Amino acid sequence: MPSRFTYSRWDGTQRGFDLDADVLFDELTDELLYHGDVNAALRRMMQEGMRDRNGEQLSGIRELLEKLREQRQERLDRHDLGGVYDEISRELDDIVDEERHAIENARRDAERSGDERRAENANQTAAERNMRLDLMPDDLAGKVRELDSYDFESTDARQRFEQLMDKLRQQLTQQMVDQMSGAMQNMSPDDIARMKDMMAGLNEMLEKRERGEDPGFEEFMERFGDFFPENPETLDELLEQMAQRMAAMQAMLNSMTPEQRAQLQQLSDQLLEDMDLRWQMEQLGGHLQELFPQMNWQQSYDFEGQDPMGMAQAMQAMSELGDLDQLENLLRNASSPGALAEADLDKVRDLMGDDAARSLERLAELTKMLEDAGLIEQTEGRLELTPKGLRAIGSNALRDLFSKLTKDTVGQHQTTRMGYGHERTYDTKPYEYGDPFQLDLHRTIRNALRRGGPGTPVRLDPDDFEIERTEHLTRSSTVLMLDLSLSMPMRDNFLPAKKVAMALHSLISSQFPRDYLGLVGFSETARVLTAPQLPEVSWDFVYGTNMQHGFVLARQLLSKQTGTKQIIMITDGEPTAHITPQGDVFFNYPPVRETVEATLREVVRCTKENIRINTFMLDATSSLRAFIEQLTEINRGRAFFTTPETLGDYVLVDFIEHKRQMARGRRAG
C-alpha cells in the first residue's frame, strides 16, 4: 500500500527539525572564520558542543568529561570495597556462633544424662573445641583454613560452612572467568575445564603469531566463540576486549589494602586447587600486559563510601569504572568527530544517561553530515572547504551582519530610470520610437492574440510590440585591505574583521557580479589573497602594520580594473613598517617619520589614480587618529571610528551607499 502522510500547520510546538548540515554549518561559521581551519573548528565544536534547531544543547566533550568524572566520583563516594569480605566474615561468624551453641547444648545434654564419664568427656571436648575456636586467626583466610580442618559438632554448621565455601569457590572462579569472558555464568566443572582449553588455545595463538605463523583465529572462534558475546572479528580485537576485562579486575586488586589483597590471594590458593587454570591465566595476563601497556594496569580507585560491596558487586563496580576510564580515554584523545564513533553508545547510555549518549552520537556524525552535504571534503588527509562550503560561509557572514540592519537602511542596487543599459530587469514596456528593439516575443504575441483573437496566422501590429526593460549599470572596483597583524586577535578584532571580508565578498559576488573585489592582507608585509584562501586566512605571528606595502598591492590590482575605484582598509594600528627602496622590510614601534612618509606617498599615488581610501579603525588611539586624519585630508576619502560590534554595519552600509551615489550620479548625468 502507498504511504500516507498527514500535514498540519507549523505552530512551533512540533518536533522533528533536530540537527542538519545547515544548522551545523551556521554554528561552525565563526569557528571557521576565526581558526581558518576546518579541522580546528570541528575540534573546537566537539569540545564546546552546540544547540540544535529545537534550542536544545548538545553537550560537548568538555561537558561530557565533567559528567563522566561526576559518575565516577558518585560510585567511589557510595561504595566501600572492604565489603567484599564483610559479608563472608559475617557468615563465618554466624557459623562459629552456631557451632558454639551446638557445643554448649551437647555439653548440657551430657551433664543432664547422669553419666559422669560422658559428662567429663563432653566437657573436655567442649573446652578443646572452644579453645580452637578462640584461637582462630582474625584474618578471613586464616578462619577459612582453620574451619576447613575443624571437626564440627553441629551438622548444620558444617553444611553451612561447606555451602559458603562452594559459594566462595564460585565467586573466585567467576572472577577469573570474568577476566576472560563476558558470557559464562554459574560455571560447571565441565565449563571450567573447557575454559582452560580456551585459555590454552589463546596462549598458543599468541605464540604462533610471535613465530610468524598463522594463529588460526577462525578455528579458535569456531570452538570457543560462545565465550565472547561481542563477536570479535580479529585476534587483536579479541585480545583488546580481554585486556580490558583483566585490567578492570587488576584495578580491583590495586584498590584493595595490602591486607585485603593478601586475604584474597590466600583464599584463592586454598579454594582453587586447579593449578593449570591459574598457570594458563597468569601466562595470558602477562601476554596481554605486554601487548596493551596503555590499558593502565596500575589503575586503582579510592572508595570512600559507606555502602559495602559483596564480591559480585565489587566486580560489577570495577567493570563500570573501567568502562568510564575507557570512555574518558576515548574522549580525551579524539582528534576528530569520526573518532567518537568508536564509543559503545549502549554503555554510554547505561553509565551516563540518554542525553550523554545522544550528544556523543551527534558529535560523531558532524564530519559525515558536512561531507554528505557537500560543504567539506577530505583532501590529502585533511578536511577542506568545498566551493559550496566557501559560498555558505560568505552567505552566513553576510546574513549575520545584515540581520542587524533594516531593509530600508540597506536599500537595493537599482536605479529608477530605465533606458539604454546592459542588465535585464525581467520587466517589459510597450515599444516607443527610439527604444532599443529588444523584443519580448512572449508578451508581443500574447498582445496580438488578445487583439486579433485565436487562430493562425498571427498578425502583428506595431502596437503589439513589447520590449524588455534594462537598468543602468554602476560598476565599481574595490580592494579590501585586511589587517593581519598580531594586535588584531589580541584585541578581539580579528573575527569581526574577517567576517566583514567574507560578507563583502558574498555580497559583491551574489548581488553585484560585475563588480570587482580584490583582497590584500597586511602585517609586517602585505600579500594578495584570493577568495578561496579567505576562509583559511589567519593572523600573522609577527609585529608590524605595513599599510604602505598594502596600498602598493591594492593600487596594482585596481590599475587593471574599470569603473569607480576604492580601497576599504580595516585596521586597529598605525603604520609601523614599510618597504625600503632597497626592498627590505623596516619596522619600528612607535612609528617613525620615515614609515609615515613612505605610507603617505602611496596614498598620494592612489589619489592621483582616482582611488578613494575609506578607513575603518578599531580601537583607534590618538596617534592613529592623527595619521588617519592626514590620510583622509590627502585622499578625500572617509574615516570611520568603529568597534568590533558595529564594524560590519559600517562597512556594508557604506559600500551600498557608495553604489547608490554612483547610481544617482549616473542619473544626474
C-alpha positions as CSV (number, residue, x, y, z in Angstrom):
1,M,0.0,0.0,0.0
2,P,1.3,3.5,-0.7
3,S,2.5,5.6,2.3
4,R,0.0,8.1,3.7
5,F,1.1,11.3,5.3
6,T,-0.8,13.9,7.4
7,Y,0.2,17.5,7.3
8,S,-0.6,20.3,9.7
9,R,0.4,23.9,10.1
10,W,3.7,24.5,11.9
11,D,2.9,26.2,15.2
12,G,6.4,26.0,16.9
13,T,5.5,23.1,19.2
14,Q,6.2,20.2,16.8
15,R,9.5,18.4,16.9
16,G,11.5,16.9,14.1
17,F,14.0,19.5,12.9
18,D,16.8,18.3,15.1
19,L,20.2,18.8,13.5
20,D,21.2,19.0,9.9
21,A,24.2,20.3,7.9
22,D,22.8,23.8,7.5
23,V,22.3,24.3,11.3
24,L,25.7,22.7,12.0
25,F,27.4,25.0,9.4
26,D,25.7,28.1,10.9
27,E,27.1,27.2,14.3
28,L,30.5,26.4,12.7
29,T,30.9,29.7,10.7
30,D,32.5,31.8,13.4
31,E,34.9,29.0,14.3
32,L,35.9,28.5,10.7
33,L,36.5,32.2,10.2
34,Y,38.5,32.6,13.4
35,H,40.7,29.5,13.1
36,G,40.8,29.3,9.3
37,D,40.9,25.5,9.5
38,V,38.0,23.1,9.2
39,N,39.8,20.5,11.4
40,A,40.4,23.0,14.2
41,A,36.9,24.4,14.0
42,L,35.4,20.9,14.3
43,R,37.6,20.1,17.2
44,R,36.5,23.3,18.9
45,M,32.9,22.4,18.3
46,M,33.5,18.9,19.7
47,Q,34.8,20.5,22.9
48,E,32.1,23.1,23.3
49,G,29.0,21.4,21.9
50,M,26.2,23.3,20.1
51,R,22.5,23.9,20.0
52,D,20.1,22.1,17.6
53,R,17.1,23.6,15.9
54,N,15.0,23.0,18.9
55,G,17.3,25.1,21.0
56,E,18.5,22.1,23.0
57,Q,22.1,22.0,24.0
58,L,24.2,19.1,22.7
59,S,26.9,18.5,25.2
60,G,30.5,18.9,24.0
61,I,33.4,16.7,25.1
62,R,34.3,19.1,27.9
63,E,30.9,18.8,29.5
64,L,30.8,15.0,28.9
65,L,34.1,14.6,30.6
66,E,32.7,16.6,33.6
67,K,29.7,14.3,33.7
68,L,31.9,11.3,33.5
69,R,34.0,12.4,36.4
70,E,30.8,13.0,38.4
71,Q,29.6,9.5,37.7
72,R,33.0,8.0,38.7
73,Q,33.1,10.0,41.9
74,E,29.5,9.1,42.8
75,R,30.4,5.4,42.7
76,L,33.5,6.0,44.8
77,D,31.7,8.1,47.4
78,R,28.9,5.5,47.7
79,H,30.8,2.2,47.9
80,D,33.2,0.5,50.3
81,L,35.5,-2.1,48.9
82,G,36.0,-3.6,52.3
83,G,32.5,-5.1,52.0
84,V,33.9,-7.8,49.7
85,Y,35.0,-9.6,52.9
86,D,32.4,-8.2,55.3
87,E,29.7,-10.5,54.1
88,I,31.9,-13.6,54.2
89,S,33.2,-12.6,57.7
90,R,29.7,-12.2,59.0
91,E,28.6,-15.6,57.6
92,L,31.7,-17.2,59.1
93,D,31.0,-15.6,62.5
94,D,27.4,-16.8,62.3
95,I,28.7,-20.3,61.6
96,V,31.1,-20.1,64.6
97,D,28.3,-18.9,66.8
98,E,26.1,-21.8,65.7
99,E,28.9,-24.2,66.4
100,R,29.5,-22.8,69.9
101,H,25.8,-23.1,70.6
102,A,25.8,-26.7,69.5
103,I,28.9,-27.4,71.7
104,E,27.1,-25.9,74.7
105,N,23.9,-27.9,74.0
106,A,26.0,-31.2,73.7
107,R,27.8,-30.4,77.0
108,R,24.5,-29.7,78.8
109,D,22.8,-32.9,77.4
110,A,25.8,-34.9,78.7
111,E,25.6,-33.4,82.2
112,R,21.8,-34.0,82.3
113,S,22.2,-37.6,81.3
114,G,23.7,-38.5,84.8
115,D,26.6,-40.4,83.1
116,E,29.7,-38.8,84.8
117,R,32.1,-40.3,82.2
118,R,30.0,-39.0,79.3
119,A,29.8,-35.6,81.1
120,E,33.5,-35.5,81.6
121,N,34.3,-36.3,78.0
122,A,31.7,-33.8,76.8
123,N,33.3,-31.0,79.0
124,Q,36.8,-31.9,77.7
125,T,35.6,-31.9,74.1
126,A,33.8,-28.6,74.5
127,A,36.8,-27.0,76.1
128,E,39.1,-28.2,73.2
129,R,36.6,-27.0,70.6
130,N,36.0,-23.7,72.2
131,M,39.8,-23.2,72.6
132,R,40.3,-23.9,68.9
133,L,37.6,-21.5,68.0
134,D,39.0,-18.9,70.4
135,L,42.4,-19.3,68.8
136,M,41.2,-18.9,65.2
137,P,43.2,-16.2,63.3
138,D,41.4,-12.9,62.8
139,D,42.1,-12.8,59.1
140,L,39.5,-14.2,56.7
141,A,41.8,-16.7,55.0
142,G,43.0,-17.9,58.4
143,K,39.4,-18.5,59.6
144,V,38.6,-20.4,56.4
145,R,41.8,-22.6,56.8
146,E,41.0,-23.4,60.4
147,L,37.3,-24.2,59.9
148,D,38.1,-26.3,56.8
149,S,40.1,-28.7,59.1
150,Y,37.8,-28.3,62.1
151,D,35.7,-31.2,63.4
152,F,32.2,-29.6,63.7
153,E,29.8,-30.6,66.5
154,S,26.9,-29.1,64.5
155,T,25.9,-30.8,61.3
156,D,24.0,-27.7,60.3
157,A,27.1,-25.5,60.9
158,R,29.2,-27.9,58.8
159,Q,26.7,-27.8,56.0
160,R,26.5,-24.0,56.1
161,F,30.3,-23.8,56.0
162,E,30.6,-26.2,53.0
163,Q,27.9,-24.2,51.2
164,L,29.8,-20.9,51.9
165,M,33.0,-22.5,50.6
166,D,31.2,-23.6,47.4
167,K,29.8,-20.1,47.1
168,L,33.3,-18.6,47.5
169,R,34.8,-21.0,45.0
170,Q,32.1,-20.0,42.6
171,Q,32.8,-16.3,43.1
172,L,36.5,-16.6,42.8
173,T,36.2,-18.8,39.8
174,Q,33.7,-16.3,38.3
175,Q,36.2,-13.5,39.0
176,M,38.7,-15.4,36.9
177,V,36.2,-16.2,34.3
178,D,35.0,-12.5,34.1
179,Q,38.6,-11.6,33.2
180,M,38.3,-13.9,30.2
181,S,34.7,-13.9,29.0
182,G,31.6,-11.8,29.2
183,A,29.2,-14.7,28.6
184,M,29.8,-17.5,31.1
185,Q,27.8,-17.6,34.4
186,N,27.4,-20.3,37.1
187,M,30.1,-22.4,35.5
188,S,30.1,-26.2,36.0
189,P,33.2,-28.3,36.3
190,D,32.9,-29.1,32.6
191,D,32.7,-25.4,31.8
192,I,35.8,-24.7,33.8
193,A,37.7,-27.5,32.0
194,R,36.6,-26.0,28.7
195,M,37.7,-22.5,29.8
196,K,41.2,-24.0,30.5
197,D,41.2,-25.3,26.9
198,M,40.2,-21.9,25.7
199,M,43.0,-20.1,27.5
200,A,45.5,-22.7,26.3
201,G,44.3,-22.0,22.8
202,L,44.7,-18.3,23.3
203,N,48.2,-18.7,24.5
204,E,49.0,-21.0,21.7
205,M,47.7,-18.4,19.1
206,L,49.9,-15.7,20.6
207,E,53.0,-18.0,20.5
208,K,52.2,-18.9,16.8
209,R,51.9,-15.2,15.8
210,E,55.1,-14.4,17.6
211,R,56.8,-17.1,15.5
212,G,55.3,-15.5,12.3
213,E,52.8,-18.4,11.8
214,D,49.1,-18.2,11.1
215,P,47.5,-18.2,14.6
216,G,44.3,-19.9,13.4
217,F,41.8,-17.3,14.8
218,E,38.9,-18.6,12.7
219,E,39.3,-22.2,14.1
220,F,39.6,-20.8,17.6
221,M,36.3,-18.9,17.3
222,E,34.5,-21.9,15.9
223,R,35.4,-23.8,19.1
224,F,35.1,-21.1,21.7
225,G,33.1,-18.3,20.2
226,D,30.4,-18.7,22.8
227,F,32.8,-17.3,25.4
228,F,32.8,-13.9,23.6
229,P,29.3,-12.4,23.0
230,E,30.9,-9.3,21.5
231,N,31.8,-11.5,18.5
232,P,35.3,-10.1,17.8
233,E,36.3,-10.2,14.1
234,T,40.1,-10.3,14.6
235,L,42.6,-11.7,17.1
236,D,43.7,-8.2,18.0
237,E,40.0,-7.2,18.7
238,L,39.5,-10.3,20.9
239,L,42.7,-9.6,22.9
240,E,41.8,-6.0,23.4
241,Q,38.4,-7.0,24.9
242,M,40.1,-9.5,27.2
243,A,42.7,-7.0,28.2
244,Q,40.0,-4.5,29.2
245,R,38.4,-7.1,31.5
246,M,41.7,-8.2,33.1
247,A,42.7,-4.6,33.6
248,A,39.4,-3.9,35.4
249,M,40.0,-6.9,37.7
250,Q,43.5,-5.8,38.3
251,A,42.2,-2.4,39.3
252,M,40.1,-4.0,42.0
253,L,43.2,-5.7,43.4
254,N,45.1,-2.5,43.2
255,S,42.3,-0.7,45.1
256,M,42.4,-3.1,48.0
257,T,44.6,-2.7,51.0
258,P,47.7,-5.0,51.2
259,E,45.9,-7.0,53.9
260,Q,42.8,-7.4,51.7
261,R,44.9,-8.5,48.7
262,A,46.7,-11.0,50.8
263,Q,43.5,-12.4,52.1
264,L,42.1,-12.8,48.6
265,Q,45.3,-14.4,47.4
266,Q,45.2,-16.9,50.3
267,L,41.5,-17.6,49.7
268,S,42.3,-18.3,46.1
269,D,45.2,-20.6,47.0
270,Q,43.0,-22.6,49.4
271,L,39.8,-22.8,47.4
272,L,41.0,-23.0,43.8
273,E,43.2,-26.1,43.6
274,D,43.4,-26.2,39.8
275,M,46.9,-25.0,39.2
276,D,46.7,-25.5,35.5
277,L,43.9,-23.0,35.3
278,R,45.9,-20.5,37.4
279,W,49.0,-21.0,35.3
280,Q,47.2,-20.5,32.0
281,M,45.6,-17.3,33.3
282,E,48.9,-15.9,34.6
283,Q,50.6,-16.6,31.3
284,L,47.8,-15.0,29.3
285,G,47.8,-12.0,31.7
286,G,51.5,-11.5,31.1
287,H,51.0,-11.6,27.3
288,L,48.2,-9.1,27.5
289,Q,50.1,-6.6,29.6
290,E,52.9,-6.7,27.1
291,L,50.5,-6.2,24.2
292,F,48.4,-3.4,25.8
293,P,50.6,-1.4,28.1
294,Q,48.2,1.6,27.5
295,M,45.5,-0.2,29.5
296,N,47.0,1.4,32.7
297,W,47.4,-1.9,34.6
298,Q,48.4,0.1,37.7
299,Q,45.0,1.9,37.9
300,S,43.4,2.0,41.4
301,Y,40.4,3.7,43.0
302,D,39.9,5.3,46.4
303,F,36.5,4.0,47.6
304,E,35.3,6.3,50.5
305,G,31.6,5.3,50.8
306,Q,29.7,3.5,53.5
307,D,27.9,1.0,51.3
308,P,29.8,-2.3,51.5
309,M,30.0,-4.3,48.3
310,G,30.0,-8.1,48.0
311,M,32.3,-9.8,45.6
312,A,29.8,-9.7,42.7
313,Q,29.1,-6.1,43.4
314,A,32.7,-5.2,43.5
315,M,33.4,-6.9,40.2
316,Q,30.5,-5.1,38.6
317,A,31.6,-1.7,40.0
318,M,35.1,-2.3,38.7
319,S,33.7,-3.2,35.3
320,E,31.8,0.1,35.2
321,L,34.7,2.1,36.4
322,G,36.9,0.5,33.8
323,D,34.3,1.4,31.1
324,L,34.2,5.0,32.4
325,D,38.1,5.1,32.2
326,Q,38.0,3.7,28.7
327,L,35.4,6.3,27.6
328,E,37.4,9.1,29.2
329,N,40.5,8.0,27.3
330,L,38.5,8.0,24.0
331,L,37.1,11.5,24.6
332,R,40.4,12.9,25.6
333,N,42.2,11.5,22.6
334,A,39.6,12.1,19.9
335,S,41.1,14.4,17.3
336,S,38.1,14.4,15.0
337,P,34.4,13.7,15.3
338,G,34.8,10.4,13.4
339,A,36.9,9.0,16.3
340,L,33.9,9.3,18.6
341,A,32.1,6.7,16.6
342,E,34.2,4.0,18.4
343,A,32.2,4.7,21.6
344,D,29.7,2.0,22.6
345,L,26.6,4.0,22.9
346,D,24.7,1.4,24.8
347,K,27.4,1.5,27.5
348,V,27.4,5.3,27.5
349,R,23.6,5.2,27.9
350,D,23.9,2.8,30.9
351,L,26.8,4.8,32.5
352,M,25.8,8.4,31.9
353,G,22.2,8.5,30.6
354,D,20.3,9.1,27.4
355,D,21.3,12.8,27.0
356,A,25.0,12.0,27.1
357,A,24.6,9.1,24.6
358,R,22.6,11.3,22.2
359,S,25.1,14.1,22.4
360,L,28.0,11.7,21.7
361,E,26.1,10.2,18.8
362,R,25.5,13.6,17.2
363,L,29.1,14.7,17.7
364,A,30.3,11.6,16.0
365,E,28.2,12.5,12.9
366,L,29.4,16.0,12.4
367,T,32.0,15.3,9.8
368,K,29.9,12.9,7.8
369,M,26.9,15.3,7.9
370,L,29.0,18.1,6.4
371,E,30.7,15.8,3.8
372,D,27.3,14.4,2.7
373,A,26.0,18.0,2.3
374,G,29.0,18.8,0.0
375,L,30.3,21.5,2.4
376,I,33.7,19.9,3.2
377,E,35.8,17.2,1.7
378,Q,38.9,15.1,2.5
379,T,42.0,16.4,0.7
380,E,45.3,14.7,1.4
381,G,44.2,13.5,4.8
382,R,42.8,16.9,5.9
383,L,39.3,18.3,5.8
384,E,38.9,21.3,3.5
385,L,36.0,23.5,2.5
386,T,34.4,22.8,-0.9
387,P,33.4,25.7,-3.2
388,K,29.9,25.2,-1.8
389,G,31.2,25.5,1.7
390,L,33.1,28.7,0.8
391,R,29.9,30.2,-0.6
392,A,28.0,29.1,2.5
393,I,30.4,30.8,4.9
394,G,30.2,34.1,3.0
395,S,26.4,33.8,2.9
396,N,26.2,33.1,6.6
397,A,28.6,36.0,7.4
398,L,26.5,38.3,5.2
399,R,23.3,37.2,6.7
400,D,24.6,37.7,10.3
401,L,25.6,41.2,9.5
402,F,22.5,42.2,7.5
403,S,20.2,40.8,10.2
404,K,21.1,43.8,12.3
405,L,20.1,46.2,9.6
406,T,16.7,47.2,8.4
407,K,15.8,46.7,4.8
408,D,15.2,50.4,4.1
409,T,18.7,51.2,5.6
410,V,20.3,48.8,3.2
411,G,18.3,49.6,0.0
412,Q,18.5,48.0,-3.4
413,H,21.1,48.1,-6.1
414,Q,18.7,49.5,-8.7
415,T,18.1,52.8,-10.4
416,T,14.6,54.1,-11.2
417,R,15.5,55.4,-14.6
418,M,15.1,52.9,-17.4
419,G,16.8,53.1,-20.8
420,Y,19.9,52.0,-22.5
421,G,21.9,49.6,-20.4
422,H,23.3,46.1,-20.2
423,E,21.4,44.4,-17.4
424,R,18.0,42.8,-17.9
425,T,15.3,43.6,-15.3
426,Y,12.9,40.9,-16.5
427,D,10.2,43.6,-16.8
428,T,8.7,44.9,-20.1
429,K,7.1,48.0,-21.6
430,P,5.3,49.0,-24.8
431,Y,7.7,49.9,-27.6
432,E,8.2,53.6,-28.2
433,Y,10.1,55.2,-31.0
434,G,13.8,55.3,-30.1
435,D,13.8,52.4,-27.8
436,P,16.3,49.6,-28.4
437,F,14.4,46.9,-30.3
438,Q,14.8,44.1,-27.6
439,L,11.5,42.4,-28.3
440,D,9.8,40.2,-25.7
441,L,8.2,37.7,-28.1
442,H,6.0,36.0,-25.5
443,R,4.2,39.3,-24.5
444,T,4.2,40.6,-28.1
445,I,2.4,37.5,-29.4
446,R,0.0,37.5,-26.5
447,N,-0.9,41.1,-27.2
448,A,-1.6,40.2,-30.9
449,L,-3.8,37.2,-29.9
450,R,-5.7,39.4,-27.4
451,R,-6.3,42.0,-30.2
452,G,-7.0,39.7,-33.2
453,G,-8.3,36.6,-31.4
454,P,-7.1,32.9,-31.6
455,G,-6.1,31.2,-34.9
456,T,-3.3,31.3,-37.3
457,P,-1.5,33.0,-38.9
458,V,-0.9,35.5,-36.1
459,R,-0.7,39.0,-37.5
460,L,1.4,41.5,-35.6
461,D,0.8,45.3,-35.4
462,P,3.3,47.9,-34.1
463,D,1.0,48.4,-31.1
464,D,1.5,44.8,-30.1
465,F,5.3,45.2,-29.7
466,E,6.5,44.9,-26.1
467,I,10.2,45.2,-25.2
468,E,12.4,44.3,-22.3
469,R,13.4,47.0,-19.9
470,T,17.1,47.4,-18.9
471,E,18.7,49.2,-16.0
472,H,21.8,51.4,-15.8
473,L,24.9,49.7,-14.6
474,T,27.0,51.1,-11.8
475,R,30.3,49.2,-11.8
476,S,32.8,49.6,-9.0
477,S,36.2,48.1,-8.2
478,T,37.1,47.6,-4.6
479,V,40.1,46.3,-2.8
480,L,39.7,45.3,0.8
481,M,42.8,45.7,2.9
482,L,42.6,43.4,6.0
483,D,45.0,44.0,8.9
484,L,46.5,40.6,9.9
485,S,48.9,41.9,12.5
486,L,49.2,40.3,15.9
487,S,47.3,43.1,17.6
488,M,44.0,42.1,15.8
489,P,43.4,38.8,17.7
490,M,45.0,40.2,20.9
491,R,42.2,42.9,20.9
492,D,39.5,40.5,19.7
493,N,39.2,42.4,16.4
494,F,40.2,39.7,14.0
495,L,37.0,37.7,13.8
496,P,34.7,40.7,13.2
497,A,37.1,42.0,10.5
498,K,37.3,38.6,8.8
499,K,33.6,38.2,8.9
500,V,33.2,41.6,7.2
501,A,35.6,40.4,4.5
502,M,33.6,37.3,3.8
503,A,30.3,39.1,3.9
504,L,31.6,41.8,1.5
505,H,32.8,39.1,-0.9
506,S,29.5,37.3,-0.7
507,L,27.5,40.5,-1.3
508,I,29.5,41.5,-4.3
509,S,29.6,38.0,-5.9
510,S,25.9,37.4,-5.4
511,Q,24.3,40.8,-5.8
512,F,26.8,42.8,-7.9
513,P,28.6,40.1,-10.0
514,R,30.0,42.7,-12.5
515,D,31.8,44.4,-9.7
516,Y,35.4,43.6,-8.7
517,L,36.7,42.8,-5.3
518,G,40.4,42.3,-4.6
519,L,41.8,41.2,-1.2
520,V,45.1,42.2,0.4
521,G,46.2,41.1,3.8
522,F,48.9,43.1,5.6
523,S,51.1,42.8,8.7
524,E,54.9,43.1,8.6
525,T,54.5,42.8,4.8
526,A,51.4,42.6,2.5
527,R,50.2,39.9,0.2
528,V,47.4,39.4,-2.3
529,L,44.7,37.0,-1.2
530,T,42.2,35.0,-3.4
531,A,38.6,34.3,-2.4
532,P,39.2,30.6,-1.8
533,Q,42.1,31.5,0.5
534,L,40.0,33.9,2.6
535,P,38.2,31.4,4.9
536,E,41.6,29.9,5.9
537,V,43.4,33.2,6.4
538,S,44.7,33.8,9.9
539,W,46.7,36.4,11.6
540,D,50.5,36.5,11.3
541,F,52.6,35.9,14.4
542,V,54.8,38.9,13.6
543,Y,54.8,42.5,14.7
544,G,54.3,45.3,12.2
545,T,51.5,47.1,10.3
546,N,52.7,47.7,6.8
547,M,50.0,49.9,5.2
548,Q,52.4,51.2,2.6
549,H,53.0,47.8,1.1
550,G,49.3,47.1,1.2
551,F,48.5,50.3,-0.7
552,V,51.1,49.3,-3.3
553,L,49.5,46.0,-4.0
554,A,45.9,47.4,-3.9
555,R,46.8,50.1,-6.4
556,Q,48.4,47.5,-8.7
557,L,45.2,45.4,-8.5
558,L,42.9,48.4,-9.3
559,S,45.1,49.6,-12.2
560,K,43.8,46.6,-14.2
561,Q,40.1,47.4,-13.4
562,T,37.5,49.8,-14.7
563,G,34.7,51.9,-13.0
564,T,35.0,53.8,-9.8
565,K,37.8,52.5,-7.6
566,Q,38.1,52.4,-3.9
567,I,40.2,50.8,-1.1
568,I,38.5,49.7,2.1
569,M,41.0,49.4,4.9
570,I,40.2,47.7,8.2
571,T,42.9,48.2,10.9
572,D,43.5,48.7,14.6
573,G,47.0,50.0,14.4
574,E,49.1,52.9,13.0
575,P,51.8,52.3,10.3
576,T,54.8,50.7,11.9
577,A,56.5,49.1,8.9
578,H,57.3,49.8,5.2
579,I,59.4,48.5,2.3
580,T,62.6,50.5,1.8
581,P,63.8,51.4,-1.7
582,Q,66.3,48.5,-1.4
583,G,63.4,46.1,-0.9
584,D,64.0,45.4,2.8
585,V,61.3,45.5,5.5
586,F,61.8,48.3,8.0
587,F,59.9,48.0,11.4
588,N,59.8,50.3,14.3
589,Y,57.4,50.9,17.2
590,P,56.3,53.5,17.8
591,P,56.0,54.7,14.2
592,V,58.9,56.8,12.9
593,R,58.6,59.7,10.4
594,E,60.2,57.6,7.7
595,T,57.5,55.0,7.8
596,V,54.7,57.5,8.0
597,E,56.0,59.5,5.0
598,A,56.5,56.3,2.9
599,T,52.9,55.3,3.6
600,L,51.5,58.8,2.8
601,R,53.4,58.8,-0.5
602,E,51.5,55.7,-1.5
603,V,48.3,57.5,-0.5
604,V,49.2,60.3,-2.9
605,R,49.7,57.9,-5.7
606,C,46.3,56.3,-5.0
607,T,44.7,59.7,-5.0
608,K,46.3,60.6,-8.4
609,E,44.8,57.5,-9.9
610,N,41.3,58.4,-8.5
611,I,41.3,55.7,-5.9
612,R,39.3,56.6,-2.8
613,I,40.5,55.2,0.5
614,N,37.9,54.6,3.2
615,T,39.4,53.6,6.5
616,F,37.6,51.7,9.3
617,M,39.5,52.0,12.6
618,L,39.1,49.6,15.5
619,D,40.4,50.8,19.0
620,A,41.7,54.0,17.5
621,T,44.5,55.6,19.6
622,S,45.2,59.3,19.4
623,S,48.2,58.7,17.2
624,L,46.2,56.5,14.8
625,R,43.5,59.2,14.6
626,A,46.2,61.8,13.8
627,F,47.6,59.6,11.0
628,I,44.2,58.8,9.5
629,E,43.3,62.5,9.5
630,Q,46.4,63.2,7.4
631,L,45.5,60.3,5.1
632,T,41.9,61.5,4.7
633,E,42.9,65.1,4.0
634,I,45.2,63.9,1.2
635,N,42.8,61.4,-0.4
636,R,39.4,63.0,0.4
637,G,38.2,59.6,1.4
638,R,36.4,58.9,4.7
639,A,37.3,57.6,8.1
640,F,35.1,55.6,10.5
641,F,36.0,55.1,14.1
642,T,34.1,51.9,15.0
643,T,34.0,48.9,17.3
644,P,34.1,45.2,16.6
645,E,30.3,45.0,17.2
646,T,29.5,47.7,14.6
647,L,32.2,47.2,12.1
648,G,30.1,45.1,9.7
649,D,27.2,47.6,9.8
650,Y,29.6,50.5,8.9
651,V,31.4,48.7,6.0
652,L,28.3,47.1,4.3
653,V,26.1,50.2,4.6
654,D,29.0,52.4,3.3
655,F,29.6,50.1,0.4
656,I,25.9,50.1,-0.6
657,E,25.6,53.8,-0.1
658,H,28.6,54.2,-2.4
659,K,26.7,52.2,-5.0
660,R,23.7,54.4,-4.6
661,Q,25.7,57.6,-5.0
662,M,27.2,56.1,-8.2
663,A,23.7,55.4,-9.5
664,R,22.5,58.9,-8.6
665,G,25.5,60.4,-10.3
666,R,24.7,58.4,-13.4
667,R,21.1,59.6,-13.4
668,A,22.1,63.2,-12.9
669,G,24.5,62.9,-15.8
